[in-house]
Amino acid sequence: MNTMTDTTADQDFNDPLLGNSFKGYPRTQPPRRRSEVGAAGWNVLAGDLPLPLAVLKREALEHNLAWMQSRVRAWGIDLAPHGKTTMSPQLFRRQLNAGAWGLTFATVTQLGVGVAAGARRTLIANQVVSDEDLAGIQLLLQAHADLRAVFLVDSLAQLALIEDWSKRHPESVPFEVMLEIGVEGARTGCRTHEEAVALATRLRASDAVKLVGIETYEGQGATGSSEADTAYASTLMDRVEAIARHCDAQQLFESDEVLVSAGGSAIFDLVAGRLKPALGSPVRGLLRSGCYVTHDHGFYKRMVSAVDERLGCDCGESLRPAMEVWATVQSRPEPGLAILAVGKRDISFDLSMPVPIARAARGMLEAQAVPAGWKITALNDQHAYLRWDAAEEAQALAVGDRVGLGISHPCTTFDKWHWMPVVEENYRVSDAVAMHF
């Protein structure tokens, strides 16, 4: 083994060298390792870093990690958070250190990043069908004797592809798979009980796979209405439990414990209590929520407010927004309008527009709240349109002022950045994370 090369590669992955080729890194500063950023003495509001800039609030981040872990512990289940949310080895490590059982991914490429970051109990909450991806999983299993990589199967057609690959690679080990239960009109997963049990029977008979559990995803049906969401989740989990019981009774599972998994980031509380059905074998319930790690100021804030009501949580007790994107006012071309130097290349917009949450005049080191009527009405690639009513003109922004924006859907903000500073409440940079999308 080339120890020097391996050590360098490991350092470049876990502690990459950051420099001014990455947006958000100061052009006036020399390159630094990620781990050295916190010692640089930078402050976002002092103008030490160029805007736009996505930041993570340390206190909120740590609160969210601890809160979600305490919830799953109270529910008697485990957490396997979706790594695709952040694709950050540093945040993966924080989640695992906080007590997560493992990590979830959507692709084999993402799985490879997670394994390189140290994850050894993993799920791919998706179907794997291509020869390249099947071979990729086998290579990871060969390289890491302690790795567990489980993926989803939802059709006989997919199983046929897996079996074909395995016949051509007789040295391979059986793939661990979970049977996915889907919803009519949504994305993947078996639509009927009959389809699911027929597939489970075939999985048990196959030498190419080992059936180790049942999985579903409830998030696509979430509305934010507790009455509707409770009925929807209950019906779905009734199906999951019935299929799990059938598979257990027919001895279709091939593992010491049965994995039962669900959980997006919107109505996770409504499935958490259903992830340990009474079976003849031990059951490990796995919640896969990923966006909890940073939460947001928009979509998930609205959805989790209903979760808070159901759990009886006081305001601020549960998840807190930990991600902000700061931008400069670059133009005031007309009354009631400020153009911010931030756009679709920097901030998520797939679920809703960013939300103005704070402002800081040029030269000011403290952030202030913004009027409730301020709204982002449109985004271009590099511009945001911030508007307000005529009555709020007295509080208008000036060119050079800074505006902090909350986001909806952290996944699609993370993937627009190679790195993010972690900041204290006064926006002093104390750490940094890197992303591998």
N, C-alpha and C positions, 0 to 999 in steps of 0.2 A: 504494500500500500504506500502511495506517495503521501506521507503525512503532511508535508508542507502544503501541497496542493489542496488536500482535503480540508485542512485547517483554514486556509484562505477562502475556499469556497463557502465553508460554514460561516465564517465571519461576514462575507459579502452578503449572505442570505439573511442572517439574523441581525447583523449590525452593519447595514450597507453604508457606503460612503455617499453622503448627500452633498450636492453642490448646486451652482446656479443654473445648471441645465434643467433642474426641477422647478416648476412654478411654485412660488411661495418661499423659495430660498433666496436670501439676500445676495444680490450681485456684488456687493461690496465686501463680502466675507469669503474667507477661504473654505474649501470643502471640509466637512467634519463627518465623522462617524455618527450614526443615529444616536448612539449612547452618549455622545459628547455634546449634543445640542442643549441639554438642560443646563450645562455649565457655562453657556455662552453669555448669559446675562441679558437675553433679549426680552422685550416686552412688546406685544402686538400693538398696543395703543400708543407706545412711544415711537412708532414708525420704524422699528428695527427690522421688520420683515415686509416685503412688498405684498400689496393686495391686488387681487382677491386672495383670500387665505381661509381655508377650512381649518378649524381648531376643535380640539376635544377638551371639555372641562373635566379636570381630574376628579374633583369631589363628586360630581354627578356620575361619572363613569364608575367610580368605586362603589358608590351607593347602589347603582343598578346591578352590578355584579353580586353584591351581597344580598340585595333584596330578592332577586330571582332565585338565588340558591337557597335562601331561607324558605321561599314558597314551595319549591319542589320537595325540600326536606319535610315540610309540614304535610304535604300531600302523600308522602311515602313513595315518591318516584324519583327518577334521575333526570338530569339535564344533558342533552347532547346538542348544544346550540348550533345553528346553521352558520358555518364558517364563511359561506358565500357573502354574508352581509358585509364583512370587513376585509377578508382575505389578508389579514395582518397577523404575522407570526407573534408579534408582541401582545396583541389582544387575544389571540388563541391561548397564549401562555397564561394571561391573566384569568381567562375563563377556566382553564384547567386547574390552575392554582386555587381558584375560588371553590372548586369542588365538582366541576362538571365531569360526568362519567366519560364523555368522549366528545367528538365533534362530528357534525354533519356537513356534507358537501353536495353539490349538484352535478359535478362532472369529475371524470377521472383526473383531469389536469388539476382541478382544485384539490382533489384528494392528495395528489403528489406534493402540493405545497403544504398541506396540513401534516403529512407524514414527515416532511423535511423539518417542520416546526416542532416535531416531537409527539404528535398525536398517534396513539396506538389502538384506540377503540374508535372506529369510524363507521359512519353510514353514508351511503350515497342515496339520497332521497329522490331517486330518479331511475329510469330504466337504462341499463347498459346493453347495447346491441351490436356495436361494431367490433370487428376483429382487433383493431388497434386498441380499443379501450379494454377489451377482455384481456389482451396480452399485457397491457399496462398494469392492470390489477395483479396479474400473476407475477410480474417482475417485482412489484412492490412487496408482495407476500414472500417472494424468495429472498429479497434483500433484508427483510425485517421479520425475523421468526416470531416476534411477539405482536405482530400487526393483525388486527381484525378489521376486515373491510366487507361490509354487508350492503348489497344493493337491492333494488326493487324489481319484481317481475309482475306483469299484469296480463300476459297473453301467451297462448300456445305458440304463436308465431315467434315471439321473443325467445321462448325456451328452445325452439327448434334451432335458432341461430346460435345460442349458447352451446347446445349439444353438438352442432356441426363443428364449431371451433374446438371443442374439447376432444372430439374424435381425431381431429388433425393434430392435437397436442396431447398425446396420452400421458406425458409427464406432468401435466398440470394437476393441481388439487381441485376438488369440487369447490364451486363458488358458494358462499353463504348468501342466501337471498331471503327477502321478506315478500309476502304476498300483499300487493297494494289494492286497497278498496277505494273505488272512485265514486263520483257523483255524476248523474246524468247531466250532460251539457257543460260539464267542467273539463278538467284536463285528464290526466292519466288515471288508471285504476279500473279494476273489474266493476262493471255496472250492476250485476245481479248476484244474488246468493248462489244460484246454480252455476254461473260462470266461474265464480271464485272457488267453490269447492271442487269443481272439475279440474281446474288448473292446479289446485293444491294437491290433488290426487296424482296428477302427472308429475308434479315437482318431486313428490315423495318417491316415485318410481324411477326417477332419473339419476344416473350416476354422475351427471355433470354439475349438479347443484345439491345443496342441503337447505331445506326449508327451516328457518330459525325464528320466524315471527310474522306478525301482521302489522301493516302500516296504513295510515290514511292521512289526508290533509284536509282540514276543515276551513282553512282561511278564505278560500274563494267564495264561500257562502256568507261571510260575515257582513252584517249591515250596520252594527252599532246599536240596534234595538234589542234590548235584553230578552224581550218576549220572543221575538222571531229567532234570534240567535240561539237561545236555549232550546227551542223546539228543533231547530235544524241540527244542532250538535248532538242532541239526545238521539234523534233518529239515526244519524250517521253512526254514532258509537254503539247503538243497539245492533246495527248490522255488523260492525267490527267484532263485537262480543259473540254474536251468534256464529260467525265464521270461525273465530278462534276456538269456541267450544266444540264445533264440529271437527276441526283439525285435531284438537286434543283427544277427543273421543275416538277418532279413527287412527290415532298415533301417527299423524302425518308430520309432526315436527321432529327434527333430528338434532336436538340440542339439549344441553343440561337445563337451560332455562329458556323460556319463550320471551322474545322481545315483542312488546306492543308499543307502537309509537304513533304520535300525532303531534300537532301543536305548531301553528304559525305564531304570529306576534300580536294578533288582534283579539281573539276570543280563547286564548290558551286555557283560561280557568275553567271553561265549559267542557273541555276534554280531559283535563288533568286527572279528575277523579274517576275516569273510566279506563285508565291505562293499566289497571291491575285486575283483570277479571279472574274469578276463581276457577283455576284449571287444575288438572291433575299434576302438572309440572310447575315448578317455580316460575314466576313471571317478573320481568323487569320492565317497568313502564318508563318510556323515554320521551320527554318533551323536547321539541326541536326549535323552539322560539329562538330567533337570532337578533331581531332588531331591538330587543330589550337592552342590549349593551349600551346603545346611545339614546334609544327612544327618539322622539322628535317633537316639534312644535306644531304639527299639523295632523296628518291622518292618524298616526298611532296615538297621539295625545287624545284625539276625539274617541278612538276606539277603546283605549285603556281607561278613559274616564268612566265608561260603563263597567269595565272590569272592577274598577275601584268601588263603585256602588255595590256591585254584587259581593265583593269581599269585605265591605265595610271599612275601606281604607280612607283616612283623612287626606285632604289635599296635600300633595308633596310627600306623602308617606311612601308611596309606591315608586314607580319609575319617574325619572326626571330627565329632561332634555340635556344631552351632553355634547351635542354637536352644533356649532355655529359657523357661518361663513361671513367673513367681514369683507366689505368692499368700499371703494372710494366714490364720492360724488364727483363725476367728471364733467357734468354739464347741467346748467339750469336753463334750458332753452325757452321755457315759457312758464307762466304762473301755474302752480299746482303740479309741477312735474320736475322730478330730478332723474337724471340718467346716471345709473350706477355702473361702474366698470366691473361687471360680473354677469355671466350669462349661462347658457345651456351647457357650455363646456366645463363649468365649474360647480354647478349646483343642480340638485334634482328638481324635476318639474313634471314627472310622469303621473303623480297622483294629485298634486295641487301646487300652486305657486308658492315660492318662499314667503315667509312671514317676517316683516320688519319687527325686531324686538328690542333694538338698542341703537344708540347713536353716540358719537363722540366727536366734538368739534376738532378741527385741526389743532394739534398742540395740547389737547386735553388728555389726561391720563386716566380719567374716570368715565365709564359708560353710564348713560342715562336712559330711562325708558322713553319710548316714542309714543306719540298720540295714537289712540285706538283706531282712528280713521285711516291711518297710512296703509297703503296696499301696493303690492307688486302686481301690476296688471298684465305685463307681458315680458317675455325674455327673447332676446336674439342670441346669437352665438356668444357675444362678449358684452352684451348690454342688458340692463334691467330697467324697467320703467316703474319708478316709484311715484305714486300720485297721492294727493290729499285734497280735501275740500277747501274752498275759498276761506272758510271760517278759521282754518288752521294755518293760513299763510304766515301769520306772525311767528309761528314756530318753524318756519321753513328752513330747509338746509341750505348751506353755502357750498360752492365749489371747494373741494378739498376736505370736506367733512367725511367722517367714516360712519357706515351703517352696518350693524350686525343683523344678520338674517337667520331666522330659524328655518328648518327644512321639513319637508314631508318625505318619508321613505329614505332612511339612511343608506340602504344598499346602493342606490343610484347617485349618491353623492360620493361615497367612498371610492367608487370605481373611476372617478374623474381626477384622482390625486395619486401621486406616487408616495407621498408622505404627508403627515399632519403633525403639527406641534401639539403637545398636551400642555394646557395652561392652568394656572391657578385662578382664583376668583378675580384677581386684579390684572389678569391677562399676562402675567409673567410666565414665560416659557420654562417649564420644569422638566420636560421629557419630550419624546417624539415616538411616533410609530411609523412603520413603512407598510405599504400595500403591494400585493403581488397578483394583479389581475392579468 
